[in-house]
């Protein structure tokens, strides 16, 4: 019984991590129809900066702030430099640019920080657990879940309740008409890249603190899976993506427990994706949110 | 000719076949696939398993092609259900599924793959001639399809499926045809690769390979046979030519991919048109 509860909690936490990492991807896809694979690079960038700054200043708060700010800038720059000029090209061009960016970022991390990656010099949270009803829970895991719930609720409020959020949704559904109502489409795009990169950076630092390690290929764990998530959720649909993240997290957690001798983690996620898409070709969600 | 040159010729021929096989699906028929390495892998594993069991190499080639095409048919069926980016991600998932199954299967050698595949018995020159000859046949086939009624139908499906229907082109059957043809050729490339490398590991057929082959056809110029050949040769020779970059090779590869896509998104096949426009307009 405890074993199943453990799997459930692990799955949910994994789902929260996926949600944080893939919300940005959903936002960007909804606006620009770009599969922003380099988002995984931003995730790693956040973690790398967070850990380095924390080591330098011995303050996790400064590490977090720095990681968030720099990742937001990096995300916006990626849009400005690489994506803006190829928006009219067929979609595979953007995919290849994005993959090229991910390769360049991962290889730069390898050259700058070394093959083995970096760790926190002094990590008070590493392997620290609390006991909840007989289940050992990692503190960082709990914090990650809490932060995911808080930020995503905040985002939902922002998108649904504020003027900027409404302008944003208007741009997603009808860009031309939104422009004629005075919405600055370019600003909305920067906002999507900024917020998406911020969430990815937060998730990146949290995972780095939890594992006490960031390797150059740190992001590949989430990169292709977050693509699967946004497709499962129905491309560009945020609620669908959240649901898909949780489903995929649970499927992986239970799947690796039961089918480990036939399929690896990625294959289980892939199988879930194929089965769901064949049953519902547009994913969990309908249309764009 | 020494063994190094023969090896390079063989590898280039294999990559040309592999790239042209994806070009049938993505270039002609417009169905973007991010999991093409799986079919290359199915061909390779079929050929390797049969060769290890004692079947002569030449007899394993048709089997590899047929088995790849059968799997290609089923993946092709998904393209009838999902389109565009959804299809790209679905094919990516098929690639990961293939990799996961192979990694965990003791029958297929697991992580260690299959080693000591017996030689084909054609000799090193014979092997090279076989690969180069197959590449030439595939190039001619590719050009033939491009000019043929089938190629026209593929292009109709690529540009507008609904419009294709109105001129009595049935998109599902042409998509399935493209998938079967493309995956069969990928199976051929896989079988030839086994004979070239003599051992295979799952990682050879990972997502990176699918991306590399997509990069070949895009850098070469999607849909253009000779452009794709040029792209395949360019990316195959890349590690050899840029050996001096050592540690920075992957970085250079990524940067080149970005630069080419940003500045010549139509690929090498689009370069003459750009030059012509520059020279004709003052």
Interface residues (C-beta under 8 A of the other chain):
Chain A: X29 X33 X35 X82 X85 X86 X89 X90 X91 X92 X93 X95 X96 X97 X99 X100 X101 X102 X103 X104 X107 X108 X111 X224 X227 X228 X231 X235 X260 X261 X262 X263 X264 X265 X266 X267 X268 X269 X270 X271 X273 X274 X277 X278 X281 X282 X283
Chain B: X26 X32 X34 X78 X81 X82 X84 X85 X86 X88 X89 X90 X92 X93 X94 X95 X96 X97 X99 X100 X101 X103 X104 X105 X207 X211 X214 X215 X218 X222 X247 X248 X250 X251 X253 X254 X255 X256 X257 X258 X261 X262 X265
